[in-house]
């Protein structure tokens, strides 16, 4: 697991670095998360949960009756989402103003928070309740997705324990999507870039602008070279 994915998923850098002393409660939380990920990976390995690459996902939704459950934080979902998907965030913004949260936020900013526009997050205590409200049928086929595939593994473990048994997991998350893997994406961003913010987002927009400009010029040159 990368440090970046740890920050995005709410597992703060303090939890990933052995040089930083952890409060016992945070150690328990880290161990619980690691155990959940291992359990979910085992479910995938045993094919109890079906791993799906982004190129196969739309067929699953259109032809096999799956619902897409998007567990990304609200600010990622608002930038780009698949029309018709169910959105229930596994992590929400941590707005605690206490001293420990201030330290955690400072550490996070030092490890790329400014560059990536990351926010300090905490587990959504109403996650299962909100999923059950949106998808009450436990036998419903559900494809669980996030940006890079880690948070969705945590969600898969919780949902399986809760009795949802027809689960699929978007392997690698939306970040591995290509254009038109999900043809009905809504929002201001391409879905594979929706988790990028801060200075990195500005740079990305510049790169995409130049890329589109070059592609347009190349297309014009090809058209002008065709015999009339």
C-alpha positions as CSV (number, residue, x, y, z in Angstrom):
1,X,0.0,0.0,0.0
2,X,1.4,3.4,-1.0
3,X,1.7,6.3,1.4
4,X,-0.6,8.3,-0.9
5,X,-3.3,5.7,-0.8
6,X,-2.9,5.6,3.0
7,X,-3.6,9.3,3.2
8,X,-6.5,9.2,0.8
9,X,-8.2,6.3,2.5
10,X,-8.0,7.9,5.9
11,X,-5.1,5.9,7.2
12,X,-2.9,8.8,8.2
13,X,0.8,8.9,7.6
14,X,1.4,8.5,11.4
15,X,-0.2,5.1,11.1
16,X,2.1,4.0,8.3
17,X,5.4,5.3,9.7
18,X,7.2,3.3,12.4
19,X,9.1,6.4,13.5
20,X,6.0,8.0,14.8
21,X,4.5,6.8,18.1
22,X,0.9,5.9,18.0
23,X,-1.8,6.1,20.6
24,X,-3.1,2.6,21.6
25,X,-6.5,3.3,20.1
26,X,-4.9,4.3,16.8
27,X,-2.9,1.1,16.8
28,X,-6.0,-0.9,17.3
29,X,-7.7,0.9,14.5
30,X,-4.7,0.3,12.2
31,X,-4.7,-3.4,13.0
32,X,-8.4,-3.6,12.4
33,X,-8.1,-2.0,9.0
34,X,-5.2,-4.3,8.1
35,X,-7.3,-7.3,9.1
36,X,-10.3,-6.1,7.1
37,X,-8.1,-5.7,4.0
38,X,-6.7,-9.2,4.4
39,X,-10.1,-10.6,4.9
40,X,-11.4,-8.9,1.7
41,X,-8.4,-10.0,-0.3
42,X,-9.1,-13.5,0.8
43,X,-12.7,-13.2,-0.4
44,X,-11.4,-12.0,-3.7
45,X,-8.8,-14.8,-4.0
46,X,-11.5,-17.4,-3.3
47,X,-13.8,-15.8,-5.9
48,X,-16.5,-15.2,-3.2
49,X,-16.1,-11.6,-4.3
50,X,-15.7,-11.1,-8.0
51,X,-12.7,-8.9,-9.1
52,X,-13.7,-6.7,-12.1
53,X,-11.3,-4.6,-14.1
54,X,-12.8,-1.2,-15.3
55,X,-13.0,-2.4,-18.9
56,X,-15.5,-5.1,-17.9
57,X,-17.5,-3.0,-15.4
58,X,-20.1,-1.4,-17.7
59,X,-21.1,-4.8,-19.2
60,X,-21.6,-6.0,-15.6
61,X,-23.9,-3.1,-14.9
62,X,-25.8,-3.2,-18.1
63,X,-26.1,-6.9,-18.7
64,X,-25.8,-8.7,-15.4
65,X,-28.0,-6.6,-13.1
66,X,-25.3,-5.2,-10.8
67,X,-25.7,-1.9,-9.0
68,X,-22.6,0.4,-8.7
69,X,-21.8,1.4,-5.1
70,X,-19.4,4.3,-5.0
71,X,-17.7,4.6,-1.6
72,X,-15.5,7.6,-2.4
73,X,-15.7,10.8,-0.2
74,X,-18.2,13.4,-1.3
75,X,-15.7,15.8,-2.8
76,X,-14.4,13.2,-5.2
77,X,-17.9,12.0,-6.1
78,X,-19.0,15.6,-6.9
79,X,-16.2,16.0,-9.4
80,X,-17.1,12.9,-11.4
81,X,-19.6,10.1,-10.9
82,X,-21.3,7.4,-12.9
83,X,-24.9,8.3,-13.6
84,X,-27.3,5.9,-11.7
85,X,-24.7,4.8,-9.2
86,X,-25.4,4.7,-5.4
87,X,-23.1,6.9,-3.4
88,X,-22.3,6.1,0.2
89,X,-18.9,7.3,1.4
90,X,-16.9,5.0,3.6
91,X,-14.9,7.9,4.8
92,X,-16.1,11.4,5.6
93,X,-14.2,14.7,6.3
94,X,-12.8,14.8,9.9
95,X,-13.9,18.3,11.1
96,X,-12.7,17.7,14.7
97,X,-10.9,20.8,15.9
98,X,-9.1,19.1,18.8
99,X,-5.4,19.2,19.4
100,X,-4.7,15.7,18.1
101,X,-6.6,16.3,14.9
102,X,-4.6,19.5,14.4
103,X,-1.4,17.4,14.7
104,X,-2.7,14.7,12.3
105,X,-3.8,17.4,9.8
106,X,-0.3,19.0,10.0
107,X,1.4,15.7,9.4
108,X,-0.9,14.9,6.4
109,X,-0.2,18.3,4.8
110,X,3.5,17.7,5.1
111,X,3.2,14.4,3.3
112,X,1.5,15.7,0.2
113,X,-1.7,17.3,1.4
114,X,-1.0,20.6,-0.2
115,X,0.2,19.0,-3.5
116,X,-2.7,16.6,-3.8
117,X,-5.4,18.6,-2.1
118,X,-6.1,15.9,0.4
119,X,-8.4,16.3,3.4
120,X,-8.3,14.6,6.8
121,X,-10.9,11.9,6.9
122,X,-12.5,9.5,9.4
123,X,-14.7,6.4,9.0
124,X,-18.3,7.1,8.3
125,X,-20.2,5.7,11.3
126,X,-23.4,5.5,9.3
127,X,-21.9,3.6,6.3
128,X,-23.8,0.3,6.7
129,X,-27.0,2.0,7.7
130,X,-26.9,4.2,4.6
131,X,-26.1,1.3,2.3
132,X,-29.0,-0.7,3.8
133,X,-31.3,2.2,3.1
134,X,-30.2,2.6,-0.5
135,X,-29.8,-1.2,-1.2
136,X,-32.1,-3.0,1.2
137,X,-32.1,-6.3,-0.7
138,X,-29.1,-8.4,0.6
139,X,-29.2,-10.6,-2.6
140,X,-28.8,-7.6,-4.9
141,X,-25.6,-7.8,-7.1
142,X,-23.4,-4.9,-6.1
143,X,-20.1,-3.7,-7.7
144,X,-18.2,-1.7,-5.0
145,X,-15.8,1.0,-6.2
146,X,-13.5,3.7,-5.0
147,X,-10.6,5.7,-6.5
148,X,-7.8,3.2,-6.2
149,X,-9.3,0.0,-4.8
150,X,-8.3,0.1,-1.2
151,X,-11.3,1.7,0.4
152,X,-13.6,-0.5,-1.6
153,X,-11.9,-3.5,-0.2
154,X,-12.7,-2.3,3.3
155,X,-16.3,-1.7,2.2
156,X,-16.5,-5.2,0.7
157,X,-15.4,-6.7,4.0
158,X,-18.0,-4.8,6.0
159,X,-20.8,-5.5,3.5
160,X,-20.0,-9.3,3.3
161,X,-20.1,-9.5,7.1
162,X,-23.4,-7.7,7.0
163,X,-24.9,-10.3,4.7
164,X,-24.4,-8.9,1.2
165,X,-23.2,-12.0,-0.7
166,X,-23.4,-11.0,-4.4
167,X,-20.5,-8.6,-4.3
168,X,-18.0,-7.5,-7.0
169,X,-14.9,-5.3,-6.5
170,X,-13.6,-2.8,-9.0
171,X,-10.0,-3.8,-9.2
172,X,-7.6,-0.8,-9.1
173,X,-10.6,1.6,-8.7
174,X,-11.6,4.4,-11.0
175,X,-8.0,5.6,-11.4
176,X,-7.4,2.7,-13.8
177,X,-10.4,3.7,-16.0
178,X,-9.9,4.6,-19.7
179,X,-12.1,6.9,-21.7
180,X,-15.6,5.3,-22.2
181,X,-15.1,2.5,-19.7
182,X,-18.1,4.1,-18.0
183,X,-19.8,6.0,-20.9
184,X,-22.3,7.8,-18.6
185,X,-20.0,9.8,-16.3
186,X,-21.3,13.1,-15.0
187,X,-19.4,16.0,-13.5
188,X,-16.6,18.4,-14.3
189,X,-13.7,15.9,-14.3
190,X,-12.7,12.7,-15.9
191,X,-13.5,10.0,-13.3
192,X,-9.9,8.6,-13.3
193,X,-8.7,12.0,-12.1
194,X,-11.4,12.9,-9.6
195,X,-9.2,12.1,-6.6
196,X,-6.5,14.6,-7.6
197,X,-6.7,18.1,-6.1
198,X,-4.6,21.0,-5.0
199,X,-1.6,22.0,-7.0
200,X,-1.5,18.6,-8.8
201,X,-5.0,19.2,-10.2
202,X,-3.9,22.6,-11.7
203,X,-0.9,20.9,-13.3
204,X,-3.1,18.1,-14.6
205,X,-5.5,20.6,-16.2
206,X,-2.5,22.3,-17.9
207,X,-1.2,18.9,-19.2
208,X,-4.6,17.9,-20.5
209,X,-5.1,21.3,-22.2
210,X,-1.8,21.0,-24.0
211,X,-2.5,17.4,-24.9
212,X,-5.9,18.3,-26.4
213,X,-4.3,21.2,-28.3
214,X,-1.6,19.0,-29.8
215,X,-4.2,16.4,-30.7
216,X,-6.3,19.1,-32.4
217,X,-3.3,20.4,-34.4
218,X,-2.3,16.9,-35.5
219,X,-5.9,16.2,-36.7
220,X,-5.9,19.4,-38.6
221,X,-2.6,18.6,-40.3
222,X,-3.8,15.1,-41.3
223,X,-6.9,16.6,-42.8
224,X,-5.0,19.2,-44.7
225,X,-2.7,16.6,-46.2
226,X,-5.5,14.5,-47.7
227,X,-5.7,14.9,-51.4
228,X,-8.7,17.0,-52.5
